[in-house]
Amino acid sequence: MSIPPPPGPHQPDPAQGPQGPSPAPDPYRPPPEGHQHQPYGQQPYGQPPYGPPPQPYQPYGPPPGTPAPYQTWGQGYSPYARPSPVNGLAIASLVLGVLCCVPAAGLVLGVIALVQIKKKGQSGKGMAIAGSILSGLGLALWVAALATGGLSGAWEGFKKGATEGAALSVVKGQCFDAPGESLDGLTYDVDEVPCAGEHDGEVFGEFEMSGSVFPGDAAVSDAADERCYPLQDAYVMDTWSLPDDVDVYYFGPTRQSWRLGDREVSCIFGNTDEKGTLTGSLRVDATTLDDDQLTFLMAANAVDKTFWEEPEEQPEDDLSGYRDWARDVHDTLDDEVRHLRAHTWTGAPAKPVEALIRDMEKSRGEWAKAAASDDVDTFYTHYDAGYAFVDGSTTVTARKALGLATDPPYDDDDSSGEGGDSGSSELNV
């Protein structure tokens, strides 16, 4: 038996049939089911392949028996689960609730956020609820502060802090010690102390300046001169009680503090001696006086104010001006006599005050004659007679009975008295 030779390059393989040679396998195309893949070409004819028979080709995964490198995700097409978005209004409500700056807005945003979360299936419900609760509490605190006035007090405190302490830290009626134990170079940072003991200064009044542009140090000083002295008269109604060694100072805004909104000028009592101090409060007003004292001092101060308006020229140079002023003195005395007689005086002050009123009536008559004088000599005659009743013994006696100061605030060379003595320029009744 002869063995047929292997097929040549152009001879058909009997196993292939009559159709001719099969096309070469496509490396990118899987072979038919059951076909054995031969990646390294055809084995030599008649020679068995080396090693175990090849396994069927599996292009979409590792060969059977090989463990997978990772676990596949079993939730559809997404490699992770998408969380629902957080509602933005819920975040805003929580922030406003924590800050408590606009509590009403935080409460409204929280309610709107809860409605949106329910409709859209969003998250953030806890934040919306927390923001609404915190905003509600903040709103309640604001309402309570407005009702009790606490908010205005807090706002004033905020303004004080915003001006970096530009204004004096003490107010009318308070006494203080200056850091340098002197009112020269006074700063806002002073220590409040009881007025009963020794102290450097006492605030007797305050007022506000106006304007957007700083007017200058001289303008602040002029404003203090103009407005502090009337405040002094209201704070110390008994001018006789003011010691000779007391002077008026002020503390006002600077160019720097003006830019911060400071407009306050504080009027201060201090000792004329730089190293001196004050002892006890100088306050003598409606808060410290009884009804009899207050009635008496109101009349006395009204008359004093008119006497202070005496013309600067001499009667020889301005007789007409002096006659007008004498008429004002007469009218003021007339008003104050009626004022004193309308008050019911009882006890110790009754008789001394009645004696003083009779002297005021005599003085009133002399000033009426001065106002009608045709020449300077006649004017001087009634001018001196009118002043004769100023601050005499009847005034001192009435003051003593009322418990007021009894030492007239005059210089040593001034004189006053009954019966023709002159030299005083004011009538301290």
C-alpha positions in Angstrom: 0.0 0.0 0.0 1.3 3.3 -0.9 0.9 6.4 1.1 -0.3 9.4 -0.8 2.0 12.4 -0.8 1.0 15.5 1.0 -0.8 18.0 -1.1 1.2 20.5 -2.8 0.7 24.2 -2.8 -1.8 24.0 -5.7 -3.3 20.7 -5.0 -6.6 20.4 -3.2 -6.7 18.8 0.1 -9.0 15.7 -0.1 -10.6 16.8 3.2 -11.5 20.2 1.7 -13.8 18.9 -0.9 -14.0 19.9 -4.5 -14.6 23.7 -3.9 -11.0 24.5 -3.5 -9.0 25.9 -0.6 -10.7 27.6 2.3 -9.9 31.3 2.9 -7.4 32.2 5.6 -9.0 32.8 9.0 -9.8 36.4 9.9 -7.9 37.3 13.1 -10.6 39.8 14.0 -13.5 37.5 13.4 -14.3 34.6 15.8 -14.2 31.2 14.2 -17.3 29.1 13.8 -18.5 27.2 16.8 -16.6 24.0 17.4 -13.6 25.1 15.3 -10.3 24.9 17.0 -8.2 28.1 16.7 -4.6 27.7 15.6 -2.9 31.0 16.2 0.5 29.9 15.1 -0.4 28.4 11.8 -1.2 24.9 10.6 0.7 22.0 12.3 3.0 20.0 10.1 1.1 17.3 8.3 0.8 14.1 10.2 2.5 15.5 13.3 0.5 15.9 16.4 0.4 19.3 18.1 2.5 19.9 21.2 0.9 20.4 24.5 -2.8 20.1 25.4 -5.3 20.7 22.7 -6.3 24.4 22.3 -9.5 25.6 23.9 -12.2 27.3 22.0 -11.6 31.1 21.5 -13.5 33.4 23.8 -13.0 37.0 22.7 -15.2 38.7 25.5 -13.6 37.6 28.6 -10.8 35.6 30.2 -10.7 31.8 29.6 -13.0 29.8 31.7 -11.8 29.3 35.2 -10.0 32.6 35.4 -11.3 34.8 38.3 -12.7 38.2 37.3 -10.4 41.1 38.3 -13.3 43.1 39.9 -16.9 42.7 40.8 -19.3 44.1 38.2 -21.8 46.8 39.3 -25.4 45.7 39.3 -27.3 49.0 39.0 -28.1 49.4 35.4 -26.0 51.5 33.2 -24.6 54.0 35.8 -21.4 53.0 37.6 -22.7 54.8 40.8 -26.0 55.8 42.3 -26.9 59.6 41.8 -28.1 61.3 45.0 -31.0 63.8 44.8 -29.9 67.5 44.6 -30.0 69.7 47.7 -32.5 72.5 47.6 -30.6 75.9 47.5 -33.3 77.8 49.5 -32.9 75.3 52.3 -29.2 76.1 52.5 -29.9 79.9 52.5 -32.5 79.5 55.2 -30.1 77.7 57.4 -27.3 80.3 56.9 -29.7 83.2 57.7 -31.0 81.4 60.7 -27.5 80.8 62.1 -26.4 84.4 61.4 -29.7 85.8 62.7 -29.1 88.9 60.5 -32.3 88.8 58.5 -34.5 86.4 60.5 -37.7 87.2 58.6 -36.1 86.3 55.3 -34.7 83.1 56.7 -38.1 82.0 57.9 -39.7 82.7 54.5 -37.0 80.9 52.6 -37.3 77.9 54.9 -41.1 77.6 54.2 -40.6 77.9 50.4 -37.8 75.3 50.5 -40.0 72.8 52.3 -42.7 73.2 49.5 -40.1 72.8 46.7 -38.5 69.8 48.4 -41.8 68.0 48.6 -42.7 68.7 44.9 -39.3 68.0 43.3 -38.1 65.2 45.6 -35.0 67.2 46.6 -33.0 66.8 49.8 -32.3 69.4 52.4 -35.5 69.1 54.5 -33.6 69.0 57.7 -31.7 72.2 56.8 -34.9 74.0 55.8 -36.6 73.0 59.1 -33.5 74.1 61.2 -33.3 77.4 59.3 -37.0 78.1 59.8 -36.7 77.4 63.6 -33.6 79.5 64.1 -35.0 82.3 62.0 -38.2 82.2 64.0 -36.3 82.5 67.2 -34.2 85.4 65.9 -37.4 87.2 64.7 -38.9 86.8 68.2 -35.7 88.3 69.8 -35.9 91.3 67.4 -39.5 91.9 68.2 -38.8 91.7 71.9 -35.8 94.1 71.6 -38.0 96.6 69.7 -40.7 96.4 72.3 -38.4 97.0 75.2 -36.2 99.6 73.6 -33.2 97.3 73.9 -32.5 97.5 70.2 -32.1 101.3 70.4 -29.7 100.9 73.3 -27.7 98.3 71.4 -27.6 100.6 68.4 -26.3 103.5 70.4 -23.7 101.2 71.9 -22.7 100.1 68.4 -22.4 103.7 67.3 -20.3 104.5 70.3 -18.0 101.6 69.5 -17.9 102.5 65.8 -16.6 106.0 66.6 -13.7 104.3 68.5 -14.7 106.1 71.7 -14.5 109.6 70.1 -17.2 111.0 72.4 -16.6 111.4 76.1 -17.6 108.3 78.0 -19.5 110.2 80.7 -22.7 112.1 80.4 -24.5 115.0 82.1 -24.5 114.8 85.8 -21.5 112.4 86.0 -18.1 113.1 87.5 -14.8 111.7 86.4 -11.0 111.6 86.8 -8.8 112.3 83.8 -6.0 109.9 83.0 -3.4 112.6 83.4 -5.1 114.2 86.5 -5.6 117.3 84.4 -8.3 118.5 81.9 -5.6 119.8 79.6 -5.3 117.4 76.7 -8.4 115.5 77.9 -9.3 112.4 76.0 -12.5 110.3 75.8 -11.1 107.6 78.0 -11.9 108.9 81.5 -12.9 107.1 84.7 -16.3 107.8 86.2 -16.2 108.4 89.9 -18.8 109.4 92.5 -19.4 113.2 92.6 -19.4 113.2 96.4 -15.6 112.7 96.6 -12.8 114.5 94.9 -12.8 114.4 91.1 -11.2 116.3 88.1 -14.4 117.2 86.2 -18.2 117.2 86.2 -20.2 117.1 83.0 -23.0 119.7 83.1 -24.3 119.7 79.6 -24.0 118.3 76.1 -25.1 119.4 72.6 -24.7 118.2 69.0 -23.0 120.1 66.2 -24.2 119.8 62.6 -22.7 119.7 59.1 -21.0 117.1 56.9 -17.6 118.9 56.8 -15.5 119.4 59.9 -15.7 123.2 60.7 -12.4 123.5 62.4 -11.2 123.6 66.0 -11.9 127.3 66.3 -15.5 126.8 65.2 -15.9 124.0 67.8 -14.5 126.3 70.5 -16.9 129.1 69.5 -19.8 126.8 69.6 -18.8 125.7 73.1 -18.5 129.3 74.3 -22.0 130.1 72.9 -23.9 127.1 74.1 -22.1 125.8 77.3 -22.9 128.9 79.4 -26.6 128.7 79.0 -26.4 125.0 79.9 -24.4 126.1 83.0 -27.2 128.4 84.1 -29.7 125.6 83.7 -27.5 123.1 85.6 -26.5 125.5 88.4 -29.6 127.7 88.9 -28.1 129.1 92.1 -25.3 131.1 90.7 -24.1 132.1 94.1 -23.3 128.5 94.9 -20.7 128.2 92.1 -17.2 128.4 93.7 -14.7 131.0 92.5 -12.1 128.4 91.6 -14.5 126.6 89.1 -14.1 127.2 85.4 -15.9 125.9 82.3 -14.1 123.5 79.9 -15.4 121.5 77.0 -14.6 118.3 75.1 -15.5 118.3 71.4 -15.0 116.4 68.1 -11.7 116.4 66.3 -11.1 116.2 62.5 -10.6 112.4 62.8 -13.6 111.7 65.0 -15.9 114.0 62.8 -15.3 111.6 59.9 -16.6 108.8 62.2 -19.8 110.6 62.9 -18.8 112.3 66.1 -20.7 115.7 66.6 -21.1 115.8 70.4 -19.6 118.6 72.6 -19.5 118.0 76.3 -19.5 121.0 78.7 -17.5 120.4 81.8 -16.8 122.0 85.2 -13.2 121.9 86.3 -10.8 123.6 88.7 -9.1 126.7 87.5 -5.9 125.3 89.0 -4.4 122.6 86.7 -3.6 120.4 89.7 -6.8 121.2 91.7 -9.8 119.1 92.0 -13.5 119.5 92.7 -15.4 118.0 95.7 -19.1 117.4 95.7 -21.6 117.9 92.9 -22.3 121.4 91.6 -25.7 120.5 90.4 -28.5 122.8 91.6 -31.6 122.4 89.4 -35.1 121.0 89.5 -33.7 117.6 90.5 -32.2 118.9 93.7 -34.4 121.9 94.6 -37.8 122.1 96.5 -40.7 124.1 95.2 -39.9 127.3 97.2 -36.2 127.3 96.1 -37.1 126.7 92.5 -39.6 129.6 92.4 -37.2 132.0 94.0 -34.3 131.1 91.7 -36.4 131.3 88.5 -37.3 134.9 89.4 -33.8 135.8 90.4 -32.2 134.4 87.2 -34.7 136.2 84.9 -33.7 139.5 86.5 -30.0 138.7 86.3 -30.3 137.9 82.6 -31.8 141.3 81.9 -29.1 143.1 83.9 -26.4 141.2 81.9 -27.8 142.9 78.8 -26.7 146.4 79.9 -25.2 148.3 76.9 -21.4 148.4 76.5 -21.2 152.1 75.9 -21.6 154.7 78.6 -24.9 156.6 79.1 -23.2 159.8 77.8 -22.6 158.1 74.5 -25.8 156.1 74.2 -28.5 157.5 76.3 -31.3 156.2 74.0 -29.9 152.6 74.3 -29.7 152.9 78.1 -33.3 154.2 78.3 -34.5 151.2 76.3 -32.5 148.8 78.6 -33.9 150.5 81.7 -37.4 149.9 80.4 -36.5 146.2 80.0 -35.3 146.0 83.6 -38.5 147.6 84.8 -40.7 145.1 82.8 -38.7 142.1 84.1 -38.9 143.3 87.7 -42.6 143.8 87.2 -43.1 140.2 85.9 -41.0 138.7 88.7 -42.8 140.6 91.5 -46.1 139.1 90.2 -44.5 135.7 90.0 -43.2 135.8 93.5 -46.5 137.1 94.9 -48.4 134.4 93.1 -46.5 131.7 95.0 -47.6 130.6 98.5 -44.8 131.1 100.9 -45.0 129.3 104.3 -42.7 128.8 107.2 -39.4 130.5 107.6 -39.1 132.0 104.1 -42.4 133.8 104.1 -41.4 137.1 105.9 -37.9 137.4 104.3 -39.3 136.9 100.8 -42.0 139.5 101.4 -39.4 142.0 102.5 -37.4 141.3 99.4 -40.5 141.7 97.1 -41.1 145.2 98.6 -37.5 146.2 97.7 -38.0 144.8 94.2 -41.0 147.1 93.8 -39.0 150.1 94.9 -36.3 149.2 92.5 -38.9 148.8 89.7 -40.1 152.4 90.3 -36.6 153.8 90.0 -36.0 152.0 86.7 -39.2 153.3 85.3 -38.0 156.9 86.1 -34.6 156.1 84.5 -36.3 155.0 81.3 -38.2 158.3 81.2 -35.1 160.5 81.8 -34.4 163.4 79.4 -30.8 163.9 80.3 -27.8 161.9 81.4 -27.7 163.4 85.0 -31.3 162.4 85.7 -30.7 159.0 84.2 -27.7 158.4 86.5 -29.7 159.5 89.6 -32.4 156.8 89.1 -29.9 154.3 87.7 -27.9 154.4 91.0 -31.1 154.3 93.1 -32.4 151.2 91.2 -29.1 149.4 91.8 -29.3 150.3 95.5 -31.7 147.4 96.1 -29.6 144.8 94.4 -28.2 141.9 96.5 -28.6 143.8 99.7 -29.4 142.4 103.2 -33.0 141.5 102.2 -31.7 139.2 99.5 -29.2 137.5 101.8 -31.8 137.0 104.5 -34.3 135.5 102.0 -31.6 133.1 100.6 -30.6 132.0 104.1 -34.2 131.2 105.0 -34.6 129.2 101.8 -31.4 127.2 102.4 -29.5 128.7 99.4 -26.0 130.1 99.1 -25.5 133.5 100.8 -22.1 134.7 99.5 -22.5 137.0 96.4 -20.3 135.9 93.5 -18.4 139.2 93.2 -14.8 140.2 93.1 -13.3 141.9 96.2 -13.6 145.4 94.7 -17.3 145.0 93.9 -19.8 146.4 96.4 -23.5 146.1 96.9 -26.0 147.0 99.5 -29.1 148.9 100.5 -29.8 152.6 100.3 -27.8 153.9 97.4 -24.7 151.8 97.2 -24.0 150.8 93.7 -21.3 148.9 91.7 -23.1 145.6 91.0 -24.0 144.8 87.4 -26.7 142.3 88.1 -29.6 141.8 90.4 -29.3 138.4 92.2 -32.6 138.4 94.0 
